[in-house]
């Protein structure tokens, strides 16, 4: 039987409800699913035939550890069905500006690298904010 690791976070060590919906159909196809909590000591990766990024929603709490985890997967040469280079690029929220430069329509976005009163005065005028945080602070503005 083949084994697939679903990357999750410590809040969902047994996978999310939506992840769990895939277990029976995959088992019927000869594939076992096993959770991999990205922030825990990683299991021996060579036990998996493939890895799928699912619910590592807390990666921003320790971005360096998350990047190390992704590089560990990359070094293992196990197929990952979320391109690792895209995962690394996406983990730095300035990717929104990269998309905009390529002509993709995004919500108005600014990157805040330091805090000052002028920025906060400007932000207070916005009706709705999406805050995406990593080692820089990117704020998307709606409305």
N, C-alpha and C positions, 0 to 999 in steps of 0.2 A: 504494500500500500504506500502511496506517495504521501509526503507530509508537507504542508504549507504552513508557514508561520504568519500569523496576523499580528502586526505591530499595534499595540494598544498602550494605554497609560495605566498608572497604578490605581486610578479610580475605577477602572473596568478590567480587573485582572482575569475575569472569566469572559471577557468580550462584551460589547454592547448588544442591545437587543437586535439591532439591525445586522450586526456581525453574526450573531447566533442563527439568524435565519438562513445563512449560507451553509451551516454545518451539515445538515441532513442531505441536501442536494449534492454537496461535494463528496460526502461519504458514499452516496449511491454511485458515484463515479470513481470510487477507489482512492479518494483523497481525504486524509485526516487533517483537521485544522487544529493548530495549537497556538495559544496566545503567547506573544513575546512582549513583555513590559519593557519598553525602551530604556527606562531609567533604572532598572534593576540590573544586577550583574547578568550579562547576556548568556543565554544558553549556548551550547556548542552549536554553532550555526551550520556546520556541515551535516547535521541531522535532517536539515530541511532540503526539499527539492526546489522550493521557491519561497519568496517572502513578499507579503503585500502590506503596504502602509494602510492602516485603517483609522485608528483613533488616537493618535499621539497628540491630543489636543493641548497638552500642557508643556510641549517642548520649549516654549518661550521662557519657562521658569528656570531652565538651565541650558541655554543655547549651546554652550561649549560641549557639554556632555552629549547633547543630541547630535551635534556634528561629529563627535568622536564615534558615536553609535553608528551613524550613517557611513562613516569611513570604514568602520569594521565590517559592515555588510559589503561595501564595495570591494574590500580586500579579500573577502571570502569567495568572490566570483559566483555566488549563488544568484540566480535570476531574481530580480526585484521588479515587481510589476507596478512600479512608480519610479520613473527614471531618477536615479540618485542625484544627478547634476541638477535636475529640476527641483528636487526636494531641498538641496542646499541653496539654490538661487531663491526659492520661494520663502525660505526661513528668514531671510533678511527682507523686511517689509518694504525696502526701497525698490523692490521688483515692480511695484506699481508705476514708478516713474520710468523704469525700463520699458514697460508695456506702452506707456503713453508716448514715449519717444519713437516707438515702432508703429504708431498710429492707432493703437487700441484705445477705445473710449473708456475712461475710468472716472470715478467720482473725483472732484477736485481734491488734490492731495498736497500736503506739505510734509517735509521731514524736519523734525525738531531735534537738533543735536545738543542744544543747551537751552535752559529755561531762562526767560526774561519777561519783564512786565509787559513789554510791547506785544509779545506773542500771546500772552494770556488775555490781554485786553481785546485782541483780535478774535481769539477763540470764543470769548464770552458772547460775542454777537451771533455765533452760529446756532442754528436751531437744533441740529443733530450732528453727532460726531461718532465716527468709528475710530477707535483707538487700537492700533496694532503696534505692539511693543516687542523689540528685540534689544540689540545693543544700541540701536538708535530708536527714537520714538517717531513713528509715522502716524499722522492723523489724516483720515479721510473725512471729507465734509459732505454732508447731504443737506439739501434744501436751501 
